[in-house]
Amino acid sequence: MKRLELGGKYTLVTGASSGLGLELARLVAREHRGNLVLVARRQDRLEALAEELRREHKVEVQCLPADLTRPEDVTRVFEESTRGRRIHAAILNAGVSYFGPSLGLGFEDFEKLLATNVTSVFYLAQRFAAHLLEPDAGGGGGVMLVSSLAGTMPMTYQAAYGGTKAFLNGYGVALGQELGARGVGVTVFVPGGIATEMGQKSGTARKFKKGDMGMMDADECARVALGGFLARRRFVVPGALNQLSDFLLRFLPRTAAAAMTERIYRGALPPGT
Ligand SMILES: NC(=O)c1ccc[n+]([C@@H]2O[C@H](COP(=O)([O-])OP(=O)(O)OC[C@H]3O[C@@H](n4cnc5c(N)ncnc54)[C@H](OP(=O)(O)O)[C@@H]3O)[C@@H](O)[C@H]2O)c1
């Protein structure tokens, strides 16, 4: 398959209001002169980013505020983003996490985790893949799913979050197998820790800070993600340490991996947990 080209075409990025998604959108505009559709709940942040990208890089940007836990918003994201234009690349990056004792995750919050990290990603991946396969799509488009190393091992204190990302790892690589021969690339991006709002919100930032072993900056991580996406790589793990743990964990029994993640994450629990 030819390299993915984003210049002058539209890329949709979910979760573009902060962290990795915001840096991915900046890279698409700055280094590829790609047009963008930006999706997240915080409209003010999307508008500020859109203004920056139009001013500095002269690209076209549409903001599509949406709550991806709501099925009607997820449908609207596909329909409005493709109305009167072709989307050439879809970066499905929005995600939320839960960190803490598993029994502290209530059913309603679990459903939101599942809707954001799995159901909306599945729906949008299916719709955008079909859109990219249409005869007038021109061929050569791509979909990137932002997953996590948490999906490659049993994640004590992030058990449900890890489960959502395990779905993306399996689904994304298999979908790529089916679509590759038809000219549509699927990349699963599998980072370890990234210094973003996610760690602040979930509490893992209590222990893991920027500069700690394996923690990456969002812009550095975005660069690796986009490089892998453009090169049509199927499963991209950024950073030498993350690659090493991805490799070594294949040989560790799952129960030993669960004990290891318990030791690593116990220190990030709130005092008294
Ligand atoms: N940070 C890490 O250590 C880490 C590690 C591995 C993988 N990842 C993955 O990387 C991706 C990006 O995370 P990040 O680290 O950049 O975190 P972040 O800064 O918290 O960004 C998450 C993005 O998702 C959006 N989002 C969350 N819930 C949403 C909803 N219901 N509807 C629409 N948008 C929603 C947020 O926007 P709004 O709040 O404005 O809606 C935000 O733009 C996620 O899939 C995450 O699982 C992160």
The ligand as an ORCA input file, in Angstrom:
! r2SCAN-3c Opt
* xyz 0 1
  N      -2.238      9.511     28.990
  C      -1.766      8.278     28.963
  O      -0.922      7.884     29.811
  C      -2.222      7.320     27.897
  C      -1.540      6.111     27.765
  C      -1.940      5.198     26.793
  C      -3.012      5.510     25.962
  N      -3.655      6.696     26.104
  C      -4.792      6.948     25.220
  O      -4.550      8.115     24.466
  C      -5.793      8.707     24.087
  C      -5.727     10.202     24.358
  O      -5.611     10.410     25.748
  P      -4.769     11.621     26.374
  O      -3.703     11.009     27.195
  O      -4.432     12.606     25.342
  O      -5.852     12.171     27.423
  P      -6.605     13.559     27.540
  O      -5.657     14.694     27.492
  O      -7.472     13.415     28.752
  O      -7.500     13.590     26.224
  C      -8.646     12.810     26.072
  C      -9.479     13.400     24.953
  O     -10.654     12.603     24.787
  C     -11.785     13.467     24.767
  N     -12.951     12.797     25.317
  C     -13.059     12.136     26.501
  N     -14.309     11.724     26.690
  C     -15.025     12.132     25.612
  C     -16.395     12.035     25.234
  N     -17.283     11.435     26.027
  N     -16.777     12.578     24.076
  C     -15.868     13.210     23.273
  N     -14.584     13.336     23.565
  C     -14.164     12.808     24.731
  C     -11.381     14.652     25.634
  O     -12.094     15.815     25.252
  P     -13.292     16.505     26.092
  O     -13.001     16.279     27.549
  O     -13.216     17.939     25.661
  O     -14.519     15.821     25.616
  C      -9.907     14.820     25.244
  O      -9.796     15.607     24.091
  C      -6.876      7.965     24.882
  O      -7.526      7.040     24.059
  C      -6.077      7.241     25.959
  O      -6.728      6.078     26.415
  C      -3.279      7.604     27.040
*
